[in-house]
Amino acid sequence: MRFPPRLLRKRLLASYALCAVLLVTAYVVLRNPALKTQQQKTNAHLVSRVTSLFSNKLGLQCDRFTSYKEEPRNHWQYYGYDENENNLAQNELNNLLSITADQEQELTRVHSLLMETYLTEKNSLFRSFQDLYANHYDEKSAGIVYVSGKEYYWLTILSIKFIRDELKDETPIEIFIPFYDKNDQYCNKISMVFPDVSCSYFNNYLSTRAVSKLSGYQYKALALLLTKFNNVLYLDSDNIPLEQPSKLFEGEKYNKHGMVCWPDFWKRSTHPAFYRSSGLDRHSHIIAATPSVESGQIMVNKKTHFKTLLLAYYYNLHGPDFFYPLFSQGFPGEGDKETFYLASRVTDEGSFLMTGIKTKIVGYIDSQNLFHGQSILQIDPDDVHKYAFFHCNYPKLQVDKLTKAYFFDQQTNTRRRSWQIMRDAKKDSNAGGMVTLKKGIKVDLELRVWTLIHELLVKDFKGFRLFESIGNDEMGDVVKEHIYFLKNQGTLIT
């Protein structure tokens, strides 16, 4: 039987289309072996769609924000030291980053589209996200989320070790890694060593091409959108909780506001053009008086704040070229740090950001009486007298890369402690309210952390090579020397 040419062409085209659909389906299934639950599959579909929408249709059609009228460093100011007001003067904020009328108009355009159309029930994609959170998220589920990978595995492992062994906390943990690599055995090993730890890969949810366009600070917003938990404590890998995460999830401030952010050392430096373009102009004087955000830890309820997380994802997708400089204007730590808090204000979903306190820094004083900061201390949102996080951000505890300068005073060549004292960040005449770390947190944290490091090397991961440059046993010997000093010679000031 012969078919007419036109019908034959239609049948061939239909066959090709069917084959294409089957191939794509097979590719997705093979590429996403980890996506087993309906929650994961739906999330992958929706986040892929919103990534395309935010990246393409809602991209900003203007020049990148790169031009400065004045040197930002000349305007850096610590938060909490002025008796009368904490906010930088408006003329200062207007005269740092150069924002033209056309650039501000473009910011206004995209915010209008987002807040009046795409992040409302008018939009089918937004309604699909509503259904996702309503039907596939248990409002009581809670967990800790990290973004990790080759450079950060060790830090993630140490943070988890402290949670599991020191705090005795069994809160589930999900580790996000940018790309799946069949030769990367770290996650399998971590899951074997610690209970209730799982790994997820961004390229199981998005195409490898889409993930490759992201880096660094941009990953955090994506992890918060994709995690299987509803109540989330996000931690940077170099962050060590000092309180049980399970107790933090029970906190009054978190349960009242649904989102908690922690303050940085610095005054807020957000450009006034943001307030005008986002509809926050009438609240700008209130927001401008808040401290900048230190986002090494974030707590968020995804059901109550998914609009915030979507907007924060948009800010981060376009962060390096536009929103990072707009929000921080060259102040220290510029990156994703402000995106979550400011998104919560634009969406009116709200959040709790601690104000009126001076964020503490931990470090040591050398033989020349110079202070060297090492870590950031963050308080319990419900109790200003308790500390909840120890963000060891400089230098990071990459034990295989720490030089002699970390362990020894360079003038006297004698071994020393690194976490001796805690103080206010500003170097004022009275050393900024300096007290000893032991007095502040009631434990010899440095000894405890290095003891756990030794256990990881010679016990938990024995037979598994943690570092490329040195074996676990050899590194363990180096650590053992420092532990001996901390126990026997490293006099702890109390």
Kinemage of the C-alpha trace (Angstrom):
@kinemage 1
@onewidth
@group {chain A} dominant
@subgroup {mainchain}
@vectorlist {calphas} color= white
{ca met a 1} P 0.000 0.000 0.000
{ca arg a 2} L 1.414 3.365 -0.994
{ca phe a 3} L 0.834 6.560 0.967
{ca pro a 4} L 0.434 9.982 -0.673
{ca pro a 5} L 3.693 12.018 -0.387
{ca arg a 6} L 2.115 14.595 1.928
{ca leu a 7} L 0.783 11.910 4.318
{ca leu a 8} L 4.098 10.088 4.174
{ca arg a 9} L 5.938 13.243 5.163
{ca lys a 10} L 3.548 13.773 8.073
{ca arg a 11} L 4.052 10.215 9.276
{ca leu a 12} L 7.828 10.541 8.984
{ca leu a 13} L 7.792 13.825 10.893
{ca ala a 14} L 5.613 12.267 13.586
{ca ser a 15} L 8.027 9.321 13.833
{ca tyr a 16} L 11.002 11.662 14.114
{ca ala a 17} L 9.223 13.686 16.794
{ca leu a 18} L 8.384 10.538 18.757
{ca cys a 19} L 11.994 9.339 18.506
{ca ala a 20} L 13.221 12.723 19.690
{ca val a 21} L 10.881 12.640 22.687
{ca leu a 22} L 12.019 9.100 23.562
{ca leu a 23} L 15.672 10.063 23.237
{ca val a 24} L 15.247 13.133 25.418
{ca thr a 25} L 13.326 11.112 27.989
{ca ala a 26} L 16.008 8.418 28.000
{ca tyr a 27} L 18.709 11.066 28.323
{ca val a 28} L 16.989 12.700 31.274
{ca val a 29} L 16.455 9.357 33.015
{ca leu a 30} L 20.065 8.315 32.475
{ca arg a 31} L 21.406 11.732 33.443
{ca asn a 32} L 19.232 11.945 36.557
{ca pro a 33} L 19.637 8.586 38.278
{ca ala a 34} L 19.378 10.326 41.669
{ca leu a 35} L 15.986 11.877 41.020
{ca lys a 36} L 13.761 9.209 42.504
{ca thr a 37} L 10.991 11.047 44.338
{ca gln a 38} L 8.165 13.013 42.795
{ca gln a 39} L 9.355 16.034 44.751
{ca gln a 40} L 12.787 15.851 43.076
{ca lys a 41} L 11.374 15.290 39.597
{ca thr a 42} L 8.870 18.122 39.870
{ca asn a 43} L 11.485 20.418 41.358
{ca ala a 44} L 13.912 19.639 38.532
{ca his a 45} L 11.278 20.464 35.924
{ca leu a 46} L 10.205 23.728 37.553
{ca val a 47} L 13.674 25.005 38.449
{ca ser a 48} L 14.842 24.265 34.915
{ca arg a 49} L 11.937 26.321 33.547
{ca val a 50} L 12.447 29.227 35.940
{ca thr a 51} L 16.192 29.245 35.233
{ca ser a 52} L 15.492 29.630 31.529
{ca leu a 53} L 12.897 32.337 32.197
{ca phe a 54} L 15.120 34.322 34.555
{ca ser a 55} L 18.238 33.958 32.408
{ca asn a 56} L 16.727 34.758 29.032
{ca lys a 57} L 13.353 36.474 28.979
{ca leu a 58} L 13.992 38.476 32.166
{ca gly a 59} L 17.640 39.294 31.631
{ca leu a 60} L 18.591 42.929 32.244
{ca gln a 61} L 18.971 44.863 28.996
{ca cys a 62} L 21.516 47.424 30.109
{ca asp a 63} L 25.239 47.828 30.756
{ca arg a 64} L 26.771 45.940 33.665
{ca phe a 65} L 27.270 47.815 36.938
{ca thr a 66} L 31.025 48.307 36.931
{ca ser a 67} L 31.704 52.039 37.194
{ca tyr a 68} L 32.429 53.718 40.532
{ca lys a 69} L 32.497 57.450 41.220
{ca glu a 70} L 34.524 57.029 44.405
{ca glu a 71} L 36.688 54.337 46.009
{ca pro a 72} L 34.381 52.148 48.154
{ca arg a 73} L 37.138 51.350 50.665
{ca asn a 74} L 37.177 54.991 51.747
{ca his a 75} L 33.591 54.616 52.932
{ca trp a 76} L 33.709 51.272 54.783
{ca gln a 77} L 32.180 51.678 58.232
{ca tyr a 78} L 31.545 49.213 61.036
{ca tyr a 79} L 27.973 48.741 62.212
{ca gly a 80} L 26.951 49.555 65.775
{ca tyr a 81} L 29.476 52.191 66.806
{ca asp a 82} L 27.591 55.422 66.171
{ca glu a 83} L 25.454 56.565 69.057
{ca asn a 84} L 22.896 58.377 66.913
{ca glu a 85} L 22.497 56.386 63.714
{ca asn a 86} L 23.822 53.241 62.075
{ca asn a 87} L 23.107 53.995 58.436
{ca leu a 88} L 25.488 55.537 55.954
{ca ala a 89} L 24.479 58.955 54.633
{ca gln a 90} L 22.350 58.858 51.490
{ca asn a 91} L 24.745 61.101 49.612
{ca glu a 92} L 27.538 58.617 50.332
{ca leu a 93} L 25.490 55.685 49.022
{ca asn a 94} L 24.458 57.587 45.901
{ca asn a 95} L 28.039 58.538 45.079
{ca leu a 96} L 29.769 55.155 45.079
{ca leu a 97} L 28.483 52.898 42.282
{ca ser a 98} L 27.479 54.820 39.176
{ca ile a 99} L 23.887 53.954 38.188
{ca thr a 100} L 22.558 55.793 35.149
{ca ala a 101} L 18.913 56.712 34.567
{ca asp a 102} L 18.700 54.004 31.882
{ca gln a 103} L 20.100 51.350 34.238
{ca glu a 104} L 17.679 52.307 37.007
{ca gln a 105} L 14.812 52.263 34.531
{ca glu a 106} L 15.803 48.710 33.542
{ca leu a 107} L 15.915 47.650 37.194
{ca thr a 108} L 12.417 49.071 37.610
{ca arg a 109} L 11.186 47.227 34.520
{ca val a 110} L 12.371 43.793 35.637
{ca his a 111} L 11.131 44.276 39.199
{ca ser a 112} L 7.715 45.265 37.865
{ca leu a 113} L 7.577 42.159 35.668
{ca leu a 114} L 8.684 39.911 38.503
{ca met a 115} L 6.447 41.290 41.240
{ca glu a 116} L 3.366 42.063 39.161
{ca thr a 117} L 3.364 39.056 36.829
{ca tyr a 118} L 5.909 36.248 37.135
{ca leu a 119} L 5.952 35.914 40.930
{ca thr a 120} L 2.184 36.084 41.247
{ca glu a 121} L -0.718 33.678 40.726
{ca lys a 122} L -1.270 35.209 37.296
{ca asn a 123} L 1.645 33.069 36.129
{ca ser a 124} L 1.221 29.320 35.570
{ca leu a 125} L 4.841 28.581 36.499
{ca phe a 126} L 4.406 30.363 39.822
{ca arg a 127} L 1.210 28.388 40.482
{ca ser a 128} L 3.145 25.202 39.760
{ca phe a 129} L 5.660 26.174 42.444
{ca gln a 130} L 2.755 26.757 44.818
{ca asp a 131} L 1.494 23.250 44.092
{ca leu a 132} L 4.992 21.813 44.571
{ca tyr a 133} L 5.324 23.234 48.069
{ca ala a 134} L 1.726 22.465 48.992
{ca asn a 135} L 1.788 18.844 47.842
{ca his a 136} L 5.375 17.611 48.014
{ca tyr a 137} L 6.928 19.287 51.053
{ca asp a 138} L 6.305 18.151 54.611
{ca glu a 139} L 6.067 21.369 56.612
{ca lys a 140} L 7.795 19.648 59.560
{ca ser a 141} L 10.767 18.308 57.634
{ca ala a 142} L 14.032 19.968 58.654
{ca gly a 143} L 17.608 19.590 57.558
{ca ile a 144} L 21.038 21.129 57.097
{ca val a 145} L 22.286 22.041 53.611
{ca tyr a 146} L 25.864 22.542 52.411
{ca val a 147} L 27.305 23.353 48.994
{ca ser a 148} L 30.556 21.454 48.641
{ca gly a 149} L 32.936 19.840 46.173
{ca lys a 150} L 36.589 18.943 45.769
{ca glu a 151} L 37.954 22.130 47.350
{ca tyr a 152} L 35.505 22.099 50.239
{ca tyr a 153} L 34.888 18.439 51.117
{ca trp a 154} L 37.285 18.515 54.048
{ca leu a 155} L 35.655 21.587 55.582
{ca thr a 156} L 32.192 20.063 55.119
{ca ile a 157} L 33.361 16.843 56.769
{ca leu a 158} L 34.740 18.743 59.766
{ca ser a 159} L 31.535 20.733 60.223
{ca ile a 160} L 29.444 17.543 60.056
{ca lys a 161} L 31.780 15.808 62.498
{ca phe a 162} L 31.263 18.592 65.029
{ca ile a 163} L 27.485 18.390 64.624
{ca arg a 164} L 27.334 14.625 64.955
{ca asp a 165} L 30.013 13.954 67.589
{ca glu a 166} L 30.330 17.136 69.627
{ca leu a 167} L 26.744 18.403 69.564
{ca lys a 168} L 25.211 14.899 69.380
{ca asp a 169} L 22.709 16.181 66.835
{ca glu a 170} L 21.188 13.875 64.224
{ca thr a 171} L 19.459 16.456 62.000
{ca pro a 172} L 19.461 15.128 58.401
{ca ile a 173} L 22.033 16.664 56.068
{ca glu a 174} L 22.027 17.214 52.298
{ca ile a 175} L 25.249 18.137 50.496
{ca phe a 176} L 24.982 19.763 47.073
{ca ile a 177} L 27.811 19.352 44.556
{ca pro a 178} L 27.836 21.122 41.184
{ca phe a 179} L 28.581 18.141 38.905
{ca tyr a 180} L 28.226 14.399 39.292
{ca asp a 181} L 31.514 12.547 38.833
{ca lys a 182} L 31.491 8.752 38.978
{ca asn a 183} L 35.126 8.797 40.151
{ca asp a 184} L 34.367 11.112 43.072
{ca gln a 185} L 34.058 8.772 46.048
{ca tyr a 186} L 33.872 11.428 48.761
{ca cys a 187} L 30.106 11.525 49.083
{ca asn a 188} L 29.798 7.753 49.269
{ca lys a 189} L 32.390 7.710 52.029
{ca ile a 190} L 30.837 10.632 53.923
{ca ser a 191} L 27.461 8.854 53.862
{ca met a 192} L 29.093 5.711 55.237
{ca val a 193} L 30.855 7.541 58.074
{ca phe a 194} L 28.015 9.814 59.203
{ca pro a 195} L 24.350 8.821 59.622
{ca asp a 196} L 21.619 10.479 57.570
{ca val a 197} L 23.837 12.381 55.140
{ca ser a 198} L 23.008 12.402 51.426
{ca cys a 199} L 24.495 14.040 48.355
{ca ser a 200} L 22.715 15.785 45.496
{ca tyr a 201} L 24.121 17.130 42.241
{ca phe a 202} L 23.036 20.307 40.501
{ca asn a 203} L 23.442 18.743 37.064
{ca asn a 204} L 20.883 16.113 38.039
{ca tyr a 205} L 18.371 18.963 38.125
{ca leu a 206} L 19.664 21.372 35.489
{ca ser a 207} L 21.560 20.798 32.265
{ca thr a 208} L 25.334 20.698 32.582
{ca arg a 209} L 25.432 23.795 30.376
{ca ala a 210} L 23.148 25.717 32.758
{ca val a 211} L 25.132 24.662 35.829
{ca ser a 212} L 28.438 25.557 34.156
{ca lys a 213} L 27.248 29.161 33.891
{ca leu a 214} L 27.056 29.361 37.693
{ca ser a 215} L 29.867 29.513 40.201
{ca gly a 216} L 30.743 30.387 43.777
{ca tyr a 217} L 28.152 32.547 45.486
{ca gln a 218} L 25.431 31.682 42.952
{ca tyr a 219} L 25.177 28.067 44.087
{ca lys a 220} L 23.640 28.821 47.479
{ca ala a 221} L 20.346 30.139 46.102
{ca leu a 222} L 20.029 27.110 43.831
{ca ala a 223} L 20.664 24.691 46.708
{ca leu a 224} L 17.952 26.351 48.791
{ca leu a 225} L 15.456 25.950 45.946
{ca leu a 226} L 16.332 22.309 45.326
{ca thr a 227} L 16.771 20.860 48.802
{ca lys a 228} L 14.293 18.207 49.896
{ca phe a 229} L 13.871 19.825 53.329
{ca asn a 230} L 11.198 22.381 54.092
{ca asn a 231} L 12.883 23.937 57.118
{ca val a 232} L 16.472 24.596 56.110
{ca leu a 233} L 19.633 25.603 57.914
{ca tyr a 234} L 22.121 26.492 55.207
{ca leu a 235} L 25.768 26.403 56.329
{ca asp a 236} L 28.947 27.394 54.546
{ca ser a 237} L 31.384 24.499 54.702
{ca asp a 238} L 33.749 26.453 56.967
{ca asn a 239} L 30.988 27.103 59.508
{ca ile a 240} L 30.752 25.172 62.782
{ca pro a 241} L 27.459 25.334 64.728
{ca leu a 242} L 27.904 25.779 68.462
{ca glu a 243} L 24.287 24.857 69.212
{ca gln a 244} L 22.258 21.874 68.115
{ca pro a 245} L 20.551 22.688 64.804
{ca ser a 246} L 17.480 20.771 65.974
{ca lys a 247} L 17.086 23.300 68.809
{ca leu a 248} L 17.554 26.248 66.453
{ca phe a 249} L 14.630 24.999 64.366
{ca glu a 250} L 12.495 25.184 67.518
{ca gly a 251} L 13.470 28.809 68.155
{ca glu a 252} L 10.847 31.506 68.662
{ca lys a 253} L 12.298 33.984 66.151
{ca tyr a 254} L 12.583 31.377 63.407
{ca asn a 255} L 9.066 30.051 63.869
{ca lys a 256} L 7.605 33.542 64.058
{ca his a 257} L 9.353 34.973 60.989
{ca gly a 258} L 10.112 31.879 58.864
{ca met a 259} L 13.528 33.243 57.944
{ca val a 260} L 16.531 34.303 60.016
{ca cys a 261} L 19.612 36.177 58.767
{ca trp a 262} L 22.730 37.128 60.717
{ca pro a 263} L 24.616 40.455 60.654
{ca asp a 264} L 28.076 41.163 59.290
{ca phe a 265} L 30.565 43.642 60.777
{ca trp a 266} L 29.614 46.395 58.341
{ca lys a 267} L 26.950 49.015 57.835
{ca arg a 268} L 24.516 48.403 55.001
{ca ser a 269} L 25.790 49.867 51.729
{ca thr a 270} L 22.925 49.087 49.329
{ca his a 271} L 22.530 51.665 46.549
{ca pro a 272} L 19.341 53.794 46.900
{ca ala a 273} L 18.470 52.974 43.266
{ca phe a 274} L 17.534 49.492 44.464
{ca tyr a 275} L 14.903 50.790 46.886
{ca arg a 276} L 13.398 53.044 44.235
{ca ser a 277} L 13.299 50.359 41.529
{ca ser a 278} L 11.986 47.529 43.719
{ca gly a 279} L 9.102 49.372 45.370
{ca leu a 280} L 10.850 49.642 48.730
{ca asp a 281} L 11.443 53.377 48.642
{ca arg a 282} L 9.051 54.158 51.505
{ca his a 283} L 10.861 51.577 53.690
{ca ser a 284} L 14.356 52.562 52.615
{ca his a 285} L 15.202 54.515 55.781
{ca ile a 286} L 14.376 51.444 57.903
{ca ile a 287} L 16.259 48.943 55.755
{ca ala a 288} L 19.246 51.274 55.313
{ca ala a 289} L 19.696 51.327 59.100
{ca thr a 290} L 20.091 47.536 59.320
{ca pro a 291} L 23.555 45.938 59.252
{ca ser a 292} L 24.854 44.184 56.189
{ca val a 293} L 24.270 40.428 56.178
{ca glu a 294} L 26.804 37.664 56.878
{ca ser a 295} L 25.338 34.728 54.959
{ca gly a 296} L 27.554 31.906 56.207
{ca gln a 297} L 24.336 30.675 57.784
{ca ile a 298} L 20.693 31.169 56.821
{ca met a 299} L 17.516 29.630 58.207
{ca val a 300} L 14.417 29.558 56.030
{ca asn a 301} L 11.014 27.910 55.808
{ca lys a 302} L 10.528 27.167 52.109
{ca lys a 303} L 6.730 26.937 52.259
{ca thr a 304} L 6.353 30.417 53.727
{ca his a 305} L 9.243 31.947 51.749
{ca phe a 306} L 9.353 30.285 48.339
{ca lys a 307} L 8.653 33.607 46.607
{ca thr a 308} L 11.661 35.033 48.462
{ca leu a 309} L 13.809 32.103 47.354
{ca leu a 310} L 12.722 32.526 43.739
{ca leu a 311} L 13.522 36.239 43.773
{ca ala a 312} L 16.853 35.577 45.510
{ca tyr a 313} L 17.624 33.045 42.780
{ca tyr a 314} L 16.961 35.732 40.181
{ca tyr a 315} L 19.257 38.150 42.013
{ca asn a 316} L 22.006 35.524 42.117
{ca leu a 317} L 21.660 34.471 38.473
{ca his a 318} L 22.386 38.099 37.582
{ca gly a 319} L 24.451 38.781 40.680
{ca pro a 320} L 28.044 39.251 39.462
{ca asp a 321} L 27.095 41.755 36.757
{ca phe a 322} L 24.298 43.614 38.516
{ca phe a 323} L 22.943 42.787 41.962
{ca tyr a 324} L 26.108 42.005 43.916
{ca pro a 325} L 27.577 45.458 43.251
{ca leu a 326} L 24.150 47.100 43.595
{ca phe a 327} L 23.596 45.572 47.035
{ca ser a 328} L 27.104 45.963 48.511
{ca gln a 329} L 28.877 48.660 46.449
{ca gly a 330} L 32.346 47.242 46.978
{ca phe a 331} L 32.053 46.705 50.740
{ca pro a 332} L 33.745 43.584 52.214
{ca gly a 333} L 32.256 40.209 51.319
{ca glu a 334} L 30.342 41.414 48.269
{ca gly a 335} L 28.397 38.520 46.785
{ca asp a 336} L 25.190 36.669 47.621
{ca lys a 337} L 25.150 37.964 51.197
{ca glu a 338} L 22.359 40.540 50.787
{ca thr a 339} L 20.245 38.740 48.184
{ca phe a 340} L 18.129 36.656 50.568
{ca tyr a 341} L 17.326 39.353 53.127
{ca leu a 342} L 16.540 41.995 50.505
{ca ala a 343} L 14.424 39.528 48.527
{ca ser a 344} L 12.371 38.882 51.673
{ca arg a 345} L 11.703 42.604 51.953
{ca val a 346} L 10.700 43.013 48.307
{ca thr a 347} L 8.275 40.059 48.469
{ca asp a 348} L 6.976 41.237 51.860
{ca glu a 349} L 7.407 37.713 53.235
{ca gly a 350} L 9.703 39.187 55.878
{ca ser a 351} L 12.643 37.885 57.868
{ca phe a 352} L 14.407 38.401 61.158
{ca leu a 353} L 17.785 40.131 60.943
{ca met a 354} L 19.486 40.823 64.248
{ca thr a 355} L 20.157 44.517 64.727
{ca gly a 356} L 21.655 46.620 67.474
{ca ile a 357} L 24.524 44.211 68.162
{ca lys a 358} L 28.207 44.254 67.318
{ca thr a 359} L 29.172 41.032 65.573
{ca lys a 360} L 32.180 39.456 67.299
{ca ile a 361} L 35.436 38.397 65.718
{ca val a 362} L 37.758 35.699 67.111
{ca gly a 363} L 41.532 35.697 66.748
{ca tyr a 364} L 44.860 36.138 68.493
{ca ile a 365} L 47.305 38.864 69.485
{ca asp a 366} L 50.867 38.252 68.340
{ca ser a 367} L 54.115 39.094 70.101
{ca gln a 368} L 54.015 42.560 68.516
{ca asn a 369} L 50.605 43.191 70.135
{ca leu a 370} L 48.832 43.077 66.750
{ca phe a 371} L 45.415 41.440 66.515
{ca his a 372} L 44.758 38.837 63.788
{ca gly a 373} L 41.120 37.951 63.100
{ca gln a 374} L 40.330 34.331 62.285
{ca ser a 375} L 36.606 33.661 62.687
{ca ile a 376} L 33.157 35.228 63.038
{ca leu a 377} L 30.935 34.480 66.039
{ca gln a 378} L 27.173 34.652 65.561
{ca ile a 379} L 24.628 34.707 68.365
{ca asp a 380} L 21.513 32.657 69.043
{ca pro a 381} L 18.596 34.687 67.625
{ca asp a 382} L 16.613 34.057 70.824
{ca asp a 383} L 19.408 34.691 73.329
{ca val a 384} L 22.051 37.376 72.806
{ca his a 385} L 24.181 35.774 75.534
{ca lys a 386} L 24.606 32.503 73.652
{ca tyr a 387} L 26.636 31.889 70.520
{ca ala a 388} L 25.236 29.703 67.775
{ca phe a 389} L 27.882 29.669 65.014
{ca phe a 390} L 31.661 29.816 64.666
{ca his a 391} L 32.392 30.760 61.051
{ca cys a 392} L 36.083 29.969 60.622
{ca asn a 393} L 36.528 31.870 57.383
{ca tyr a 394} L 40.142 33.115 57.459
{ca pro a 395} L 42.203 31.149 57.144
{ca lys a 396} L 39.915 28.234 56.413
{ca leu a 397} L 40.857 25.059 58.278
{ca gln a 398} L 42.299 23.322 55.204
{ca val a 399} L 44.785 21.507 57.406
{ca asp a 400} L 46.869 20.265 54.491
{ca lys a 401} L 47.417 23.857 53.308
{ca leu a 402} L 48.006 25.671 56.600
{ca thr a 403} L 51.519 27.089 56.672
{ca lys a 404} L 53.903 27.374 59.605
{ca ala a 405} L 52.636 30.917 60.110
{ca tyr a 406} L 49.310 29.506 61.289
{ca phe a 407} L 50.903 27.565 64.147
{ca phe a 408} L 53.917 29.690 65.093
{ca asp a 409} L 54.486 33.328 66.010
{ca gln a 410} L 56.743 34.658 63.262
{ca gln a 411} L 58.751 36.916 65.572
{ca thr a 412} L 59.475 34.460 68.365
{ca asn a 413} L 59.133 31.207 66.365
{ca thr a 414} L 57.088 29.716 69.204
{ca arg a 415} L 53.897 27.744 68.751
{ca arg a 416} L 50.715 29.637 69.630
{ca arg a 417} L 46.937 29.390 69.772
{ca ser a 418} L 44.839 30.930 66.989
{ca trp a 419} L 41.523 31.308 68.811
{ca gln a 420} L 42.585 33.184 71.917
{ca ile a 421} L 40.168 36.054 72.263
{ca met a 422} L 36.849 37.390 71.003
{ca arg a 423} L 36.275 41.081 70.493
{ca asp a 424} L 34.339 43.672 68.565
{ca ala a 425} L 35.526 44.050 64.993
{ca lys a 426} L 36.376 47.743 65.169
{ca lys a 427} L 39.904 48.392 66.371
{ca asp a 428} L 39.150 51.112 68.875
{ca ser a 429} L 41.200 52.275 71.832
{ca asn a 430} L 39.934 49.679 74.301
{ca ala a 431} L 40.367 46.767 71.861
{ca gly a 432} L 36.638 46.634 71.187
{ca gly a 433} L 35.344 44.957 74.338
{ca met a 434} L 37.916 42.162 74.249
{ca val a 435} L 37.280 39.019 76.318
{ca thr a 436} L 38.771 35.546 76.146
{ca leu a 437} L 37.057 32.999 73.919
{ca lys a 438} L 36.938 30.528 76.800
{ca lys a 439} L 34.949 33.024 78.859
{ca gly a 440} L 32.686 33.815 75.918
{ca ile a 441} L 31.655 30.298 74.883
{ca lys a 442} L 32.526 28.236 77.989
{ca val a 443} L 34.601 25.598 76.180
{ca asp a 444} L 38.120 25.141 74.808
{ca leu a 445} L 36.840 25.136 71.240
{ca glu a 446} L 40.273 25.086 69.625
{ca leu a 447} L 41.292 21.908 71.449
{ca arg a 448} L 37.947 20.245 70.706
{ca val a 449} L 38.120 21.025 66.973
{ca trp a 450} L 41.707 19.812 66.568
{ca thr a 451} L 40.889 16.636 68.506
{ca leu a 452} L 38.020 15.979 66.096
{ca ile a 453} L 40.350 16.661 63.159
{ca his a 454} L 42.678 13.953 64.452
{ca glu a 455} L 39.796 11.487 64.819
{ca leu a 456} L 38.711 12.155 61.244
{ca leu a 457} L 42.196 11.465 59.932
{ca val a 458} L 43.175 8.351 61.857
{ca lys a 459} L 39.805 6.812 62.709
{ca asp a 460} L 36.746 7.884 60.715
{ca phe a 461} L 38.466 8.106 57.320
{ca lys a 462} L 41.313 5.679 57.937
{ca gly a 463} L 42.246 4.067 54.628
{ca phe a 464} L 40.519 6.805 52.631
{ca arg a 465} L 42.874 9.439 51.251
{ca leu a 466} L 41.450 12.813 52.222
{ca phe a 467} L 44.186 15.008 50.697
{ca glu a 468} L 46.176 14.814 47.487
{ca ser a 469} L 49.382 16.245 48.939
{ca ile a 470} L 49.675 14.245 52.159
{ca gly a 471} L 48.393 10.973 53.592
{ca asn a 472} L 46.015 10.824 56.539
{ca asp a 473} L 48.593 9.278 58.898
{ca glu a 474} L 51.254 11.854 58.051
{ca met a 475} L 48.772 14.666 58.487
{ca gly a 476} L 47.610 13.032 61.691
{ca asp a 477} L 51.144 13.260 63.107
{ca val a 478} L 51.240 17.001 62.390
{ca val a 479} L 47.864 17.447 64.076
{ca lys a 480} L 48.912 15.341 67.046
{ca glu a 481} L 51.794 17.717 67.766
{ca his a 482} L 49.437 20.667 67.853
{ca ile a 483} L 46.990 18.845 70.111
{ca tyr a 484} L 49.852 18.066 72.529
{ca phe a 485} L 50.725 21.762 72.617
{ca leu a 486} L 47.100 22.817 73.177
{ca lys a 487} L 46.718 20.318 76.021
{ca asn a 488} L 50.041 20.756 77.778
{ca gln a 489} L 51.793 23.961 76.777
{ca gly a 490} L 49.214 26.132 75.087
{ca thr a 491} L 48.099 27.980 78.160
{ca leu a 492} L 44.447 28.834 77.795
{ca ile a 493} L 43.666 32.317 79.044
{ca thr a 494} L 40.458 32.245 81.071
